[in-house]
Amino acid sequence: MKTTLIAILAACLPLSAGAANWLQLQGNEAPASGRLKPFGFLQPTYTAIDADPIEGLLGAAAPFNGELTLPNRVGPALEDKDDLQFFRARLGLRGNIVPGKINYFLLAEAGKNAITSQRDLMMTDASVTFNYIPGARIRAGLFKLPTSEEALVAVHQAYHYVYFSNATTNLLVENQVKSTGAVNATGASNGATVSAGSGFRDWGIQVYDWFNRGPWEFSYALMVSNGNEIEEFSDNDDNKDVTGRLQASYVFGKSKGPNREDASIWLWHQNGEREFGGQDFDRVREGIGARYQKGPWRATAEYLRGDGMIVGGPNPPFPNQPVQIGTNEKADGWYLEGGWRFHKNWEADLRHDVFNRMTETAALERQFTTTTLGVNWFFYKNTRLTLNYEWRDLEVPNPSAIPAGAQRTNAQAIADNLGDRASVQLTWFF
């Protein structure tokens, strides 16, 4: 499948394929835009998962029969299979300090999601950008890492689905973890999460810029960051993450902004280490992608992979259970998605994504496959309604590698129990 997707991405390169310049849109201000510019958005969301409490578990897992597995519960509370909540509620302020030279970006989150899973209010962005060196703008503070397109996109303006793909969520939304037992060099070790989700962000310093050559735009970013939980300004060890991203775009006409019409390709790489059980382990993430947007049509493809620290979630998948963590594992995934704006107020969207987790250990490997059908209704210039239905599937690729009996039976029962997910989300922004 990797070869197939890379071939698809390569075939997209000559197209006019395109992503917005998120480095500019989120890191810079026009000189005349003023000093104080409030902004924000609300996303009340209803989610329902079509799942029954699990049955058929054997051995030590038998007491969990009759309960919902965690993947069949709505986060971040993870209490039931349906919930109505303010998924995101963000308020920010941005503007110029010295017009054309120094600008800032502040944003706080009060919604119910991974970022606020341990605190009701979190600062998600707090950065200052210095535009003094030609070809090397400097941004410092807390902001999004220059990684995947899904991670960088402004969700209130240019994201077409309620939930992110499996690969992006699992590989790039990081929860800090600690060891709760022996650390295994291969396979999985037991641990526990000790922080909220990163929201694709970190504290650090980024050097970046973009260059225009006729209709072509080329951009780069290189960031050094802590690799710690985002609520902590300081680092928790001596290790730093280094993340780099390159993008080339062919811009159609004079299009600009978060929904710019263009054709783009990009690649990115992140390298760091995490302390776990008194030892340091690699945490590598990287990806490549392409996107096309023009007129009523949009298409995007991305491939992501992870090496080193891979977090598999609670095992078994119920509250207060040990978190399965691979210290020398691998994972990879991809998605293909497209949209058709068939009416000025209506858009149809379709996405297929696959995520392969713990691929170095046959008994631990799991494959998550989701197909999402969506409709967006843009009934006012700053308000839309998004409806999604996700057909979700979980496979155990190597059942023969799992010891026969309770372990194999339980693994298959948990996989077969995963339910489809429906969601409705209202987005309003200013």
Phi, psi and chi 1 to 4 in degrees:
 res  aa     phi    psi   chi1   chi2   chi3   chi4
   1 MET       -  -34.9 -176.0   57.6   70.2      -
   2 LYS   -58.6  -45.5  -67.1 -179.6 -173.9  177.9
   3 THR   -62.3  -40.1  -56.7      -      -      -
   4 THR   -62.8  -46.8  -59.0      -      -      -
   5 LEU   -67.3  -40.4 -174.6   66.3      -      -
   6 ILE   -61.9  -36.5  -69.1  170.7      -      -
   7 ALA   -65.2  -39.7      -      -      -      -
   8 ILE   -63.3  -44.1  -68.1  171.3      -      -
   9 LEU   -63.4  -42.2  -68.1  174.3      -      -
  10 ALA   -62.6  -37.9      -      -      -      -
  11 ALA   -65.7  -24.2      -      -      -      -
  12 CYS   -79.8  -16.0  -70.9      -      -      -
  13 LEU   -57.9  -41.7  -59.6 -170.4      -      -
  14 PRO   -74.8  -10.0   -5.4   15.7      -      -
  15 LEU   -71.2  164.9  -65.2  175.0      -      -
  16 SER   -80.6   62.9  -46.1      -      -      -
  17 ALA   -86.7  137.2      -      -      -      -
  18 GLY  -152.6  141.2      -      -      -      -
  19 ALA  -116.0  150.8      -      -      -      -
  20 ALA   -65.0  163.6      -      -      -      -
  21 ASN   -86.3   83.2 -175.4  -16.3      -      -
  22 TRP   -67.4  -26.9  -61.2  114.6      -      -
  23 LEU   -60.1  -42.5  -59.1  174.6      -      -
  24 GLN   -75.4  -46.9  176.6 -172.7   18.4      -
  25 LEU   -63.7  -35.1  -67.7  174.8      -      -
  26 GLN   -99.9  -14.8  -63.1  171.0   -2.7      -
  27 GLY  -109.0   -8.4      -      -      -      -
  28 ASN  -134.5  161.2  -70.4   86.8      -      -
  29 GLU  -128.7  143.5  -65.1  -69.5  -28.2      -
  30 ALA   -65.3  141.6      -      -      -      -
  31 PRO   -55.6  -30.9  -26.7   35.4      -      -
  32 ALA   -95.1   10.7      -      -      -      -
  33 SER   -80.5   -6.7   63.4      -      -      -
  34 GLY    96.8  174.3      -      -      -      -
  35 ARG   -96.1  -28.3  -61.6 -176.5 -176.4  -82.6
  36 LEU  -129.5  111.6  -62.2  172.1      -      -
  37 LYS  -130.0   94.4 -172.1  163.0   61.0  175.8
  38 PRO   -68.1  146.6  -15.5   30.0      -      -
  39 PHE  -154.2  165.0   69.4  100.7      -      -
  40 GLY   174.1  177.1      -      -      -      -
  41 PHE  -160.8  156.9   61.7   95.8      -      -
  42 LEU  -123.4  141.9  -62.5  174.4      -      -
  43 GLN  -137.3   76.3  -71.8 -174.0  -41.3      -
  44 PRO   -64.1  136.1   22.2  -31.2      -      -
  45 THR  -140.2  134.2  -55.9      -      -      -
  46 TYR  -112.1  129.4  174.8   72.8      -      -
  47 THR  -127.7  135.9  -58.9      -      -      -
  48 ALA  -134.9  133.2      -      -      -      -
  49 ILE  -112.5  128.0  -60.9  173.3      -      -
  50 ASP   -84.9   84.1 -177.5   17.3      -      -
  51 ALA  -146.0  151.0      -      -      -      -
  52 ASP  -107.3  155.4  -64.3  -41.7      -      -
  53 PRO   -55.4  143.7  -26.0   35.6      -      -
  54 ILE   -73.5  147.6 -164.6  167.2      -      -
  55 GLU  -135.5  161.3  -62.0  -68.0  -15.4      -
  56 GLY    91.7    5.3      -      -      -      -
  57 LEU   -73.1  143.7  -63.3  176.9      -      -
  58 LEU  -119.1  167.4  -55.7  176.5      -      -
  59 GLY    63.3 -136.8      -      -      -      -
  60 ALA   -64.8  -21.5      -      -      -      -
  61 ALA   -87.4   -7.1      -      -      -      -
  62 ALA   -56.1  -36.1      -      -      -      -
  63 PRO   -60.6  -15.8  -26.3   36.2      -      -
  64 PHE   -86.4   -4.7  -65.0  109.9      -      -
  65 ASN   -58.0  136.4  -76.6  -41.2      -      -
  66 GLY    93.2   -2.2      -      -      -      -
  67 GLU  -106.6  158.9  -65.6 -171.5   24.8      -
  68 LEU   -81.3  135.1  -70.8  168.0      -      -
  69 THR   -70.6  158.9   63.4      -      -      -
  70 LEU   -60.7  -39.5  -70.4  178.6      -      -
  71 PRO   -63.6  -14.9  -24.0   35.4      -      -
  72 ASN  -100.8   16.1  -72.9  -31.0      -      -
  73 ARG  -117.1  150.9  -55.0 -176.1 -171.0 -158.3
  74 VAL   -86.5  125.5 -179.5      -      -      -
  75 GLY   -84.9  165.9      -      -      -      -
  76 PRO   -87.7  -10.7   32.4  -36.1      -      -
  77 ALA   -67.8  -34.4      -      -      -      -
  78 LEU    55.6   46.2  -62.8  172.1      -      -
  79 GLU  -107.5  -32.7  -66.1  175.1   -9.0      -
  80 ASP  -145.0  172.6 -149.6  -19.9      -      -
  81 LYS   -89.8    0.8   63.6  179.4 -179.3  179.3
  82 ASP  -145.8  148.5   64.6  -72.9      -      -
  83 ASP  -163.0  146.0 -160.2    1.9      -      -
  84 LEU  -115.6  123.1  174.5   63.6      -      -
  85 GLN  -155.7  163.6   58.9 -170.0  -10.6      -
  86 PHE   -81.5   95.7  -85.4   98.9      -      -
  87 PHE   -61.0  -44.9 -172.3   41.8      -      -
  88 ARG  -134.1  140.6  -63.2 -175.4 -176.7   93.7
  89 ALA  -146.5   95.4      -      -      -      -
  90 ARG  -120.3  139.8  -62.0 -177.6 -176.3  176.8
  91 LEU  -131.0  132.1  179.7   63.5      -      -
  92 GLY  -139.9  173.7      -      -      -      -
  93 LEU  -145.1  132.6 -167.9   66.5      -      -
  94 ARG  -142.7  161.2   60.3 -171.5  -59.7  178.4
  95 GLY   163.5 -171.6      -      -      -      -
  96 ASN   -97.0  141.0  -73.0  -68.5      -      -
  97 ILE   -96.8  -51.1  -61.1  173.6      -      -
  98 VAL  -122.2  105.4  178.4      -      -      -
  99 PRO   -50.4  128.7  -28.3   36.0      -      -
 100 GLY    81.4   -9.5      -      -      -      -
 101 LYS  -123.4  -46.4  -65.6  -62.4 -177.8 -178.5
 102 ILE  -133.4  129.6  -55.0  175.6      -      -
 103 ASN  -138.9  167.2   57.6  -89.2      -      -
 104 TYR  -136.1  164.6   67.6   93.3      -      -
 105 PHE  -148.6  119.4 -173.7  101.3      -      -
 106 LEU  -125.1  139.5  -56.9  171.3      -      -
 107 LEU  -153.6  134.4 -173.3   63.3      -      -
 108 ALA  -122.1  149.2      -      -      -      -
 109 GLU  -118.0  128.7  170.2   69.9  -82.5      -
 110 ALA  -124.5    9.2      -      -      -      -
 111 GLY   -80.3 -176.5      -      -      -      -
 112 LYS  -107.7   99.4  -60.5  -62.0 -179.0 -177.4
 113 ASN  -156.4 -171.3   54.0   60.4      -      -
 114 ALA   -60.0  -34.7      -      -      -      -
 115 ILE   -64.1  -37.7  -64.9  174.7      -      -
 116 THR  -103.5   21.9   56.8      -      -      -
 117 SER   -67.7  -18.3   59.0      -      -      -
 118 GLN  -118.8  -12.5  -64.6 -167.3    2.1      -
 119 ARG  -141.5  144.8  -75.0  175.0  171.4   73.9
 120 ASP   -71.3  -26.2  -68.3  -25.7      -      -
 121 LEU  -134.0  130.3 -179.4   65.2      -      -
 122 MET  -135.5  141.5  -75.8  -75.1  -68.4      -
 123 MET   -81.9  122.7 -178.2   66.6   70.4      -
 124 THR   -99.5  -26.2   65.7      -      -      -
 125 ASP  -143.3  135.1  -63.5   81.3      -      -
 126 ALA  -157.4   90.7      -      -      -      -
 127 SER  -137.1  158.1   69.9      -      -      -
 128 VAL  -128.8  135.9  176.9      -      -      -
 129 THR  -113.9  134.0  -59.5      -      -      -
 130 PHE  -112.1  121.9  -58.4   89.5      -      -
 131 ASN  -113.4   61.3  -57.0  -80.0      -      -
 132 TYR  -107.9  -31.6  -75.7   95.3      -      -
 133 ILE   -97.8  117.9  -54.8  172.9      -      -
 134 PRO   -57.4  126.7  -24.0   34.3      -      -
 135 GLY    81.8    1.0      -      -      -      -
 136 ALA  -149.6   75.4      -      -      -      -
 137 ARG   -71.9  148.8  -57.0  170.4 -167.8  -92.4
 138 ILE  -122.7  124.4  -61.9  173.5      -      -
 139 ARG  -118.3  131.8 -171.3 -179.8 -174.6 -171.7
 140 ALA  -131.6  142.3      -      -      -      -
 141 GLY   129.9 -146.4      -      -      -      -
 142 LEU  -108.0  121.0  172.4   63.7      -      -
 143 PHE  -165.9  178.7   52.9   94.5      -      -
 144 LYS   -70.3  137.4  -73.5 -174.7  175.1 -178.1
 145 LEU   -71.8  146.4  -67.0  150.3      -      -
 146 PRO   -78.1   77.2   30.1  -34.5      -      -
 147 THR  -120.3 -123.5   57.5      -      -      -
 148 SER   -68.7  154.6  162.2      -      -      -
 149 GLU   -59.8  -43.2  173.9   74.7    3.9      -
 150 GLU   -60.8  -35.4  -89.9 -161.9  -50.2      -
 151 ALA   -71.6  -34.6      -      -      -      -
 152 LEU   -84.6  -25.9  -72.9  171.4      -      -
 153 VAL   -59.6  143.9   66.8      -      -      -
 154 ALA   -77.6  105.6      -      -      -      -
 155 VAL   -63.4  -29.4  -68.3      -      -      -
 156 HIS   -80.3  -19.0   60.9  -62.7      -      -
 157 GLN  -111.2  -31.0  -67.2  178.0  -51.4      -
 158 ALA  -140.1   12.7      -      -      -      -
 159 TYR  -104.2  134.2 -165.6   61.8      -      -
 160 HIS  -103.9    2.8  -54.3  -90.5      -      -
 161 TYR  -127.9  166.7  -56.0   92.1      -      -
 162 VAL   -81.0  -46.1  176.1      -      -      -
 163 TYR  -115.1  150.8  -66.9  101.5      -      -
 164 PHE   -75.4  165.0  -65.0  111.6      -      -
 165 SER   -65.8  160.2   68.6      -      -      -
 166 ASN   -60.2  -43.6  -73.5  -53.1      -      -
 167 ALA   -64.3  -45.8      -      -      -      -
 168 THR   -63.6  -44.7  -59.8      -      -      -
 169 THR   -62.6  -48.4  -59.1      -      -      -
 170 ASN   -74.3  -33.5  -78.0  -88.8      -      -
 171 LEU   -92.1  -25.7  -69.0  176.7      -      -
 172 LEU  -117.8  -18.0  -63.1 -177.5      -      -
 173 VAL   -89.0  102.2  177.6      -      -      -
 174 GLU   -98.6  132.6 -176.2  179.7   12.0      -
 175 ASN  -108.1  130.8  -63.6   85.5      -      -
 176 GLN   -67.2  143.7  -62.4  -66.1  -46.2      -
 177 VAL  -129.8  159.5  -65.3      -      -      -
 178 LYS  -132.0  156.3   67.9  175.0 -177.2  179.0
 179 SER   -79.0  143.1  171.8      -      -      -
 180 THR  -122.2   15.8   57.9      -      -      -
 181 GLY  -174.2 -156.5      -      -      -      -
 182 ALA   -66.3  144.3      -      -      -      -
 183 VAL  -100.0  121.3  176.9      -      -      -
 184 ASN   -96.6  134.9  -57.9  -44.7      -      -
 185 ALA   -70.2  -28.3      -      -      -      -
 186 THR  -127.3  163.3   59.9      -      -      -
 187 GLY    69.6 -144.6      -      -      -      -
 188 ALA  -119.1  151.7      -      -      -      -
 189 SER  -119.5  160.8  -55.7      -      -      -
 190 ASN   -89.8  140.2  -73.4  -22.2      -      -
 191 GLY  -151.8 -170.7      -      -      -      -
 192 ALA  -147.0  146.3      -      -      -      -
 193 THR   -78.9  141.6   58.5      -      -      -
 194 VAL  -126.7   11.4  -65.6      -      -      -
 195 SER  -150.3  167.5   76.2      -      -      -
 196 ALA   -76.6  176.9      -      -      -      -
 197 GLY   -71.3  151.1      -      -      -      -
 198 SER   -77.2  -21.1   65.8      -      -      -
 199 GLY    62.3   29.1      -      -      -      -
 200 PHE    69.2   18.0  -48.2  120.7      -      -
 201 ARG  -118.6  167.0  -66.2  161.7  165.8   85.6
 202 ASP  -165.2  162.0 -159.7    0.6      -      -
 203 TRP   -86.6  131.7  -70.9   91.1      -      -
 204 GLY   178.4 -165.6      -      -      -      -
 205 ILE  -127.3  132.3  -61.3  175.4      -      -
 206 GLN  -124.8  134.4  175.0  178.1  -88.4      -
 207 VAL  -106.7  130.9  178.6      -      -      -
 208 TYR  -159.1  166.1   71.5  103.8      -      -
 209 ASP  -176.4  175.8 -147.1  -26.0      -      -
 210 TRP  -139.1  153.9   61.3   94.3      -      -
 211 PHE  -136.2  130.8  -50.0   92.9      -      -
 212 ASN  -103.7  132.8  -60.6  107.3      -      -
 213 ARG  -132.6   89.3  -61.1  -68.6 -176.0  -91.0
 214 GLY    64.3 -129.8      -      -      -      -
 215 PRO   -77.7   -6.3   28.2  -34.4      -      -
 216 TRP   -90.7  142.9  -73.2   94.7      -      -
 217 GLU  -131.2  131.1  177.9 -171.4   82.1      -
 218 PHE  -121.3  133.8  -57.1   94.0      -      -
 219 SER  -135.8  155.9   62.5      -      -      -
 220 TYR  -143.4  158.1   81.1   93.0      -      -
 221 ALA  -150.7  139.8      -      -      -      -
 222 LEU  -135.8  120.1 -176.6   64.7      -      -
 223 MET  -125.7  136.4 -178.1  174.2  178.7      -
 224 VAL  -110.7  124.4  177.6      -      -      -
 225 SER  -138.5  169.9   61.3      -      -      -
 226 ASN   -70.1  -42.2  -73.0  -18.8      -      -
 227 GLY    76.3   24.3      -      -      -      -
 228 ASN  -114.0  177.6 -167.4   15.3      -      -
 229 GLU   -64.5  146.8   53.9 -170.5  -69.2      -
 230 ILE   -74.5  -15.3   63.0  172.1      -      -
 231 GLU   -80.2   -5.0   61.1 -173.2  -81.0      -
 232 GLU  -109.1  120.3  -64.1  -69.9  -19.2      -
 233 PHE   -69.7  -35.1  174.6   76.4      -      -
 234 SER   -86.8  165.1   60.1      -      -      -
 235 ASP   -87.1  157.6 -155.3  -11.0      -      -
 236 ASN  -102.3    0.3   59.4  -15.8      -      -
 237 ASP  -157.9 -173.8   56.4   29.8      -      -
 238 ASP   -89.8    1.0  -65.3  -31.7      -      -
 239 ASN   -88.1  143.0  -57.1  -42.9      -      -
 240 LYS  -121.2  148.2  -65.1  -65.0 -178.5 -177.1
 241 ASP   -90.3  142.2  -75.0    3.9      -      -
 242 VAL  -122.3  123.0  178.4      -      -      -
 243 THR  -126.7  131.8  -51.0      -      -      -
 244 GLY  -130.8  148.8      -      -      -      -
 245 ARG  -143.9  138.6  177.3 -179.0  163.8  106.8
 246 LEU  -124.3  141.3  -63.0  173.0      -      -
 247 GLN  -143.6  140.6  177.9  172.2  -49.1      -
 248 ALA  -125.9  132.0      -      -      -      -
 249 SER  -133.1  141.1  -58.5      -      -      -
 250 TYR  -106.7  113.2 -174.8   93.8      -      -
 251 VAL   -93.4  129.2 -177.6      -      -      -
 252 PHE   -82.7  120.7  -60.7  118.0      -      -
 253 GLY    61.2 -138.8      -      -      -      -
 254 LYS  -105.9   23.1  -62.2 -179.6 -175.5  -83.7
 255 SER   -59.8  144.0 -178.5      -      -      -
 256 LYS  -157.9  174.5   59.0 -177.5  179.1  179.9
 257 GLY    94.5 -173.3      -      -      -      -
 258 PRO   -68.5  -20.9   23.8  -34.4      -      -
 259 ASN  -115.7   39.6  -70.5  -69.1      -      -
 260 ARG   -58.1  139.1 -175.8  176.9   74.5  179.8
 261 GLU   -85.9  116.0  -67.8 -169.9  -16.0      -
 262 ASP  -164.8 -179.8   62.6    7.9      -      -
 263 ALA  -132.1  124.9      -      -      -      -
 264 SER  -135.1  152.5  -61.9      -      -      -
 265 ILE  -129.7  151.5   56.7  170.8      -      -
 266 TRP  -153.0  158.8   60.1   86.9      -      -
 267 LEU  -145.4  152.9   57.9   87.5      -      -
 268 TRP  -150.6  158.1   58.3  -87.4      -      -
 269 HIS  -148.4  138.1  177.5   87.5      -      -
 270 GLN  -130.2  132.4 -178.5 -177.6   64.6      -
 271 ASN  -131.8  130.0 -168.8   78.1      -      -
 272 GLY  -161.9 -176.8      -      -      -      -
 273 GLU  -135.2  153.4  -66.8 -177.8  -12.7      -
 274 ARG  -129.3  139.5  -64.1  -67.1 -178.5  -88.5
 275 GLU   -82.6  131.7 -171.3  -82.0  -30.7      -
 276 PHE  -150.2  115.5 -174.8   74.5      -      -
 277 GLY    63.5   33.8      -      -      -      -
 278 GLY    81.9    5.1      -      -      -      -
 279 GLN  -125.1  157.1  -56.4  176.6   56.3      -
 280 ASP  -101.5  133.1  -71.0  -23.0      -      -
 281 PHE  -127.4  146.3  -64.9   93.8      -      -
 282 ASP   -63.4  146.2  -69.6  -21.9      -      -
 283 ARG  -134.9  101.8 -177.3 -176.9  179.8  -85.2
 284 VAL  -114.8  134.7  177.1      -      -      -
 285 ARG  -135.5  142.4  -58.1  -68.4 -172.8  -95.1
 286 GLU  -159.3  162.9   59.1 -171.1    6.7      -
 287 GLY  -167.9  170.2      -      -      -      -
 288 ILE  -143.8  147.4 -177.4  173.2      -      -
 289 GLY  -158.1  167.7      -      -      -      -
 290 ALA  -148.2  151.8      -      -      -      -
 291 ARG  -151.2  144.8  178.8  176.3  168.7   92.2
 292 TYR  -131.5  131.5  171.2   86.7      -      -
 293 GLN  -144.6  118.6 -179.1  163.1  -37.0      -
 294 LYS  -159.9  131.0 -168.8  174.4 -168.8  -60.6
 295 GLY    60.9 -133.6      -      -      -      -
 296 PRO   -84.5   -1.5   31.0  -35.3      -      -
 297 TRP  -108.7  145.9  -58.4  102.6      -      -
 298 ARG  -146.8  141.1 -178.5 -166.5   76.1 -110.1
 299 ALA  -147.9  138.5      -      -      -      -
 300 THR  -139.4  142.3  -46.0      -      -      -
 301 ALA  -137.8  135.5      -      -      -      -
 302 GLU  -140.1  145.4  -82.6 -157.6  -85.5      -
 303 TYR  -123.7  131.7  170.7   74.3      -      -
 304 LEU  -128.8  148.5  -57.1   85.5      -      -
 305 ARG  -143.7  154.5   64.3  177.1  -62.8  -86.5
 306 GLY  -131.7  147.6      -      -      -      -
 307 ASP  -139.6  140.3 -163.7  -11.2      -      -
 308 GLY    98.3 -116.2      -      -      -      -
 309 MET   -74.1  117.2  -70.0  -77.9  -72.3      -
 310 ILE  -128.2  124.4  -58.5  -66.6      -      -
 311 VAL   -97.8  125.4  178.4      -      -      -
 312 GLY  -100.1   -6.8      -      -      -      -
 313 GLY    92.0  173.3      -      -      -      -
 314 PRO   -58.7  139.2  -25.6   35.6      -      -
 315 ASN  -136.8  111.2 -177.6   38.7      -      -
 316 PRO   -69.1  163.2   27.2  -35.9      -      -
 317 PRO   -79.8   69.7   31.0  -36.6      -      -
 318 PHE  -139.2  161.3  -61.2   95.3      -      -
 319 PRO   -58.2  145.8  -24.4   34.5      -      -
 320 ASN    65.4   27.1  -56.0  -47.0      -      -
 321 GLN  -104.5  156.6  -62.6  -55.2  -62.2      -
 322 PRO   -58.6  142.5  -21.6   32.3      -      -
 323 VAL   -87.2  129.4  175.4      -      -      -
 324 GLN   -80.9  120.3 -174.3 -176.7   65.1      -
 325 ILE  -130.2  124.9  -61.9  168.1      -      -
 326 GLY   -98.1  126.0      -      -      -      -
 327 THR   -90.6  -22.6   54.9      -      -      -
 328 ASN  -133.4   52.9  -69.1  -69.7      -      -
 329 GLU  -109.2  178.8  -90.7  -68.1  -16.2      -
 330 LYS  -138.6  155.9  -68.3 -177.1  179.6 -179.9
 331 ALA  -154.4  152.2      -      -      -      -
 332 ASP  -153.1  160.8   67.2  -85.6      -      -
 333 GLY  -166.7  171.5      -      -      -      -
 334 TRP  -155.9  163.3   56.7  -89.2      -      -
 335 TYR  -146.1  150.5   70.8   85.4      -      -
 336 LEU  -123.2  132.2  -66.1  171.4      -      -
 337 GLU  -145.4  155.9   74.0   85.4   28.8      -
 338 GLY  -153.2  159.9      -      -      -      -
 339 GLY  -140.9  151.4      -      -      -      -
 340 TRP  -133.6  112.1  175.9   34.5      -      -
 341 ARG   -85.4   83.5 -168.4   74.4  168.9  -99.2
 342 PHE   -79.2   -9.1   59.8   89.3      -      -
 343 HIS  -150.0  154.4 -177.0  -84.5      -      -
 344 LYS   -57.8  -24.9   66.3  176.7 -177.1  177.2
 345 ASN  -109.8    0.7  -65.0  -29.2      -      -
 346 TRP  -133.2  142.4  -69.3   91.1      -      -
 347 GLU  -141.1  137.0  178.0 -176.8  -90.0      -
 348 ALA  -105.5  138.0      -      -      -      -
 349 ASP  -132.3  146.8  -58.6  -71.9      -      -
 350 LEU  -143.8  132.6 -177.2   65.0      -      -
 351 ARG  -139.1  139.7 -179.2 -179.6   67.0 -163.3
 352 HIS  -125.6  124.6 -176.3   73.5      -      -
 353 ASP  -134.1  147.8   69.9   86.9      -      -
 354 VAL  -131.8  137.0  175.9      -      -      -
 355 PHE  -134.9  124.3  176.3   59.1      -      -
 356 ASN  -108.3  117.0  -55.2  -68.5      -      -
 357 ARG  -111.3  142.1 -169.0 -177.7   71.7 -166.1
 358 MET    57.1   54.4  -56.9  -81.5 -165.7      -
 359 THR   -79.2   -8.6   58.1      -      -      -
 360 GLU   -82.2  -17.5  -70.9  -66.3  -80.7      -
 361 THR  -123.4  111.4  -53.3      -      -      -
 362 ALA   -55.8  -41.5      -      -      -      -
 363 ALA   -69.5  -24.4      -      -      -      -
 364 LEU   -95.9  -14.0  -59.5  179.3      -      -
 365 GLU   -64.7  135.9 -175.8  176.3   -1.6      -
 366 ARG  -136.5  145.6  -61.1  -66.7 -176.4  -91.2
 367 GLN  -120.6  121.6 -177.1  179.3   82.1      -
 368 PHE  -104.0  126.7  -59.9   79.4      -      -
 369 THR  -127.7  128.0  -56.8      -      -      -
 370 THR  -135.0  132.8  -57.7      -      -      -
 371 THR  -115.6  124.1  -60.4      -      -      -
 372 THR  -114.9  124.9  -54.6      -      -      -
 373 LEU  -106.7  128.8  178.5   63.1      -      -
 374 GLY  -136.2  156.3      -      -      -      -
 375 VAL  -134.7  133.7  174.9      -      -      -
 376 ASN  -116.5  131.4  -83.2  -79.2      -      -
 377 TRP  -113.4  109.1  177.3   27.5      -      -
 378 PHE   -92.6   84.0  -57.0   87.7      -      -
 379 PHE   -91.5   -4.8   58.2   90.2      -      -
 380 TYR  -152.9  160.4 -164.3   62.7      -      -
 381 LYS   -60.7  -26.6   61.7 -178.2 -179.9  179.6
 382 ASN  -121.8   20.0   64.9  -17.9      -      -
 383 THR  -141.2  135.7  -48.2      -      -      -
 384 ARG  -144.7  160.2   72.6  174.8 -175.2  -86.4
 385 LEU  -119.8  127.7 -173.0   69.9      -      -
 386 THR  -114.3  128.6  -56.0      -      -      -
 387 LEU  -118.4  127.7  -67.7   83.8      -      -
 388 ASN  -128.9  142.9  -79.3 -180.0      -      -
 389 TYR  -129.7  128.2 -170.9   87.1      -      -
 390 GLU  -115.7  120.4  -62.4  167.9   85.3      -
 391 TRP   -86.9  111.5  -71.0  -89.6      -      -
 392 ARG  -110.7  136.8  -55.7 -165.9  -60.6  170.3
 393 ASP  -137.5  139.1 -179.6   68.1      -      -
 394 LEU  -125.8  126.7  172.8   57.1      -      -
 395 GLU  -117.0  147.4  -64.4  -70.1  -25.9      -
 396 VAL  -103.7   97.5 -178.7      -      -      -
 397 PRO   -65.4  -27.9  -19.7   32.9      -      -
 398 ASN  -128.7   66.0  -51.6  -63.9      -      -
 399 PRO   -61.4  -30.7   20.7  -32.2      -      -
 400 SER   -68.3  -17.4   61.9      -      -      -
 401 ALA   -81.1  -11.0      -      -      -      -
 402 ILE   -94.7  133.2  -55.4  172.6      -      -
 403 PRO   -53.0  134.2  -27.4   35.6      -      -
 404 ALA   -62.3  152.6      -      -      -      -
 405 GLY   108.2 -140.6      -      -      -      -
 406 ALA   -60.2  -43.6      -      -      -      -
 407 GLN   -61.9  -46.9  -71.6 -171.4   47.5      -
 408 ARG   -69.3  -41.7 -171.8 -176.7  -60.5  176.0
 409 THR   -61.1  -44.3  -61.7      -      -      -
 410 ASN   -65.8  -41.6  -67.1  -13.9      -      -
 411 ALA   -60.0  -43.3      -      -      -      -
 412 GLN   -71.5  -37.4 -161.9   60.6   61.7      -
 413 ALA   -64.3  -40.9      -      -      -      -
 414 ILE   -65.6  -42.2  -69.7  167.5      -      -
 415 ALA   -64.1  -44.3      -      -      -      -
 416 ASP   -68.3  -19.6  -67.0  -17.6      -      -
 417 ASN   -84.0  -10.5 -175.1 -112.6      -      -
 418 LEU   -62.3  130.4 -176.8   65.4      -      -
 419 GLY  -102.9  159.3      -      -      -      -
 420 ASP   -70.4  161.3  -64.3  -20.1      -      -
 421 ARG  -131.5  131.7 -177.9  168.3   61.9 -176.4
 422 ALA  -116.6  143.6      -      -      -      -
 423 SER  -148.4  147.9   50.9      -      -      -
 424 VAL  -130.5  129.2 -179.5      -      -      -
 425 GLN  -135.2  130.1 -177.2  177.3   82.4      -
 426 LEU   -99.6  130.7 -179.7   71.3      -      -
 427 THR  -117.8  123.9  -60.5      -      -      -
 428 TRP  -130.1  129.2  173.3   81.6      -      -
 429 PHE  -136.5  159.7   63.5   89.8      -      -
 430 PHE  -139.0      -   67.2   92.8      -      -
